[in-house]
Amino acid sequence: MLRAFEDAEPTAADDAFVSEAAYLVGDIEVGGRSSIWPFACLRGHGTGVVVGTETNVQEFAMLHGATLGDGVTVGHGAVVDYADVGAHSLVGMQSAVLGGATVEDHCIVAANAVVRKDQTVPSGHLAYGTPAETRPLTDAQLAQIERTHETYVELAARFRDAGLDAREVD
């Protein structure tokens, strides 16, 4: 469901997929070939939410005041609250990236990790644990980010073509 709030309304590129069961309200911008999956909640008031190109926000994720770069995956149940996630990064299932934090490009936030307020995860690093510690990623982990995001670009196109986009529902 896409809803306006205080003169701001969600927008999504024509080739993006927004599930009919997702909730986007206020100042939200979804980039080309991106996908927002069922039960994701994107709330843009005060500070909007920007979802880059070929980025996917999976089921039960919550974004508020967030900026996601291109080729990002936000896993099931993850929270990105007033934080930035750089291009070609993966935010794992049930993890949290909290106020003022920055996850730079080509990073993985491990499942269940908590990136603290104002923490920076350097480019090419894995953030793991609660609170998150970091270490450099392996080549295999970097390749995993690309495989995941490409899988969701293809899957989103199939769902959009099947008429399951929120903008197609009468």
N, C-alpha and C positions, 0 to 999 in steps of 0.2 A: 504494500500500500504506500503510495506517495502522497504526502500531505504538506500543504503550505502552513507556515507559521510566521506571524509578524512580518508579512510582506516578503518572505523568502520561501522559495519552493525548490524541491529537489529537481535536478536535471540529470539526464543520462544520455550518453551518446546513442545514436540510432542503432549501432551494432553492439551495444552493451546488453546484458541480460540482468533483469531485476525480477526475482521471483515474486509471484503474486502473493506469497506468504511472508515476504520481508516487509519491514517497516522503516521507511525513510521519511523524516520530517524536518522541515526547515531548510537551511542553507547547506545543501548537499550537491556535490558535483561528481558524477561517475563517468570515467573516461572510456574511450573506445575499446571494444573487445574485452571489457571487464565484466565481472559477474558478482551479483549480490544474491546469496542463497537463502532458502527458507529460514525464517525466524531470526535472521540477522536484524539488528536494530542500529540505525545510523541516525543520530540526533544532532542537528546543526542549529544551535541558537547561541548568540554571543560570538562564538568562533565556529565557523563552518567545518564541514568534513569534505576533504578532497580525496578522491580515489583515482589513482593514476590509470594509465593505459595498460590493458592486459593484466589487471590485478583482480584477485578474487577474495571475497569476504564470505567465509563459509558459515554453515548453520550455527545459530545461537551466539555468534560474535556480536560485540557491542563496540561501536565507535562513537566518540563524542569529542568534538574539537580536535580531530585527528587529520593528519596529512599522510597519505600513503603514496609512495613513488610508483613507477612503472614496474610491472612484473612481480608484484608483491603477492604473497599468499598469507591470509590471516586465517588461521585454523579454527576448527570448531570450538566454540565457547571461549575464544580469546577476547580480551578487553584491551582496547587502545584508547586511553582517556587523556586528552590534551597532550598528545605526544606525536612525534614524527617517526615514520618508518621509511628508510631510504629504498631506492630501487633494487630490485632483484633480491629481496630479503624474504624470509619466512618467519612468521610469528606462530609458534606451535600451539597445539590444542591446550585450552584451559590456562594459557599464560596471560600475564598482564604487563602492559607497558604503561607506566603511570606518568602523571603530570610533569610536563617539561622534559621528559626523557627523549633521547634521540637514538634511534637505531640506524646507523649509517648504512650505506649500500653493501650488498652482498653479505648479509648476516643471517644467522638463524637464532631465534629465541626459542629455546627448547620447551617442550611441553611442560606445563606447570611452573615455569620459571616466572620470577617477578623482577622486572627491570624497574628499579626504584625511581622515585621522583628525581628529576634533573640528572639522572645517570646517562652517560653516553656509552653505547656499544660501538667500538671502533669498526670500521669497514673490514670485512673479511673475517669477522669473529663470531663465535658461538657464545651466547649468553645462557647460562644454566644455573639452576638452583634458586633458593629463596633465602636471602636476597641474591640476585644474579651475580655470578662471577663470570669472567670471560677468558677465552683462549682462542687462538687462531683456528680457522676452519681447515679441514682437509680438502683436497681436490674433489673427492667423492661427495662430500657434503655440499660443496659449491655446485656440483652437477645436479644434485638432488633438488636444489631450489629451481633450476631451470626446467627440469622434468615436471615438477609439480605444477608450476605456473602454466606451462604449455598444455598439460592435460586439462586444466580447468578452462583454458581458452577454447579448446575443442569441445568440451562438454557443454559449455555455456551456449555455443552456437547451436548445438543439437536441441537444447531446451528452448531456446528462442525460436528456432525453426518449427518446433512442435506447438507453438502458440502459448507457452507457459509464462511468458513475460507479463509482469503486472500491467504494462501499458497496453496489452492486448485483451485484458479481461473487461467484459461489458458490465 
